[in-house]
Amino acid sequence: MNVGPWSEAVLVRLPDTGFIESVATTRSAATLLSDRWPVVKGPAYTFAVQTCADVLIGQSPLLPGTPGVC
């Protein structure tokens, strides 16, 4: 899976700022999740954080283009 720039950025609006941010790499997604995501519990959050971590160390079992994957 790609740790460099994604083919398309994801636009995210965090409720604390209201600003729209562009997330275009796995590392920036992981940083956003760990530092600024408003909900830091539950299976979706855990899956997202773990998937980003797996991609960053080159061990993600998921295929590129899988919906919802960092």
C-alpha positions in Angstrom: 0.0 0.0 0.0 1.1 3.5 -0.8 2.8 5.5 2.0 3.6 8.4 -0.4 1.0 10.8 -1.8 -2.3 9.2 -2.5 -3.9 9.5 -6.0 -6.7 11.5 -4.4 -6.8 13.5 -1.2 -9.5 13.1 1.4 -11.2 16.2 2.7 -11.9 16.2 6.4 -13.7 18.7 8.6 -12.9 18.4 12.3 -15.6 19.7 14.6 -13.2 21.5 16.9 -12.0 23.9 14.2 -14.6 23.7 11.5 -11.9 24.0 8.9 -11.6 21.6 6.0 -8.3 19.8 5.8 -6.8 17.8 2.9 -5.3 14.5 3.9 -3.1 13.1 1.1 -0.7 10.6 2.7 -0.9 7.7 5.0 1.4 9.5 7.5 -0.8 12.6 7.6 -3.9 10.4 8.1 -2.2 8.6 11.0 -1.1 11.9 12.5 -4.6 13.3 12.2 -6.1 10.3 13.8 -3.6 10.2 16.7 -3.4 13.9 17.4 -6.7 15.5 16.5 -9.5 13.0 15.9 -12.5 13.8 18.1 -13.5 10.2 18.9 -10.6 8.0 20.0 -12.4 4.8 20.8 -14.5 2.2 19.0 -13.9 -0.4 16.3 -13.8 2.0 13.4 -11.2 4.2 15.0 -9.1 1.2 16.1 -9.2 -0.2 12.6 -8.2 3.1 11.0 -5.3 3.6 13.3 -4.1 0.0 12.9 -4.4 0.1 9.2 -2.4 3.3 8.9 0.3 1.8 11.2 0.4 -1.4 9.1 0.8 0.6 5.9 3.6 2.7 7.3 5.6 -0.4 8.3 4.8 -2.1 5.0 2.6 -4.9 6.5 -0.9 -4.0 5.4 -2.8 -7.1 4.2 -5.4 -4.9 2.4 -5.3 -4.1 -1.2 -4.9 -0.5 -2.6 -8.3 1.0 -3.4 -10.1 -0.7 -0.6 -12.8 1.7 0.6 -12.1 3.2 4.0 -8.4 2.3 4.0 -5.7 4.7 4.8 
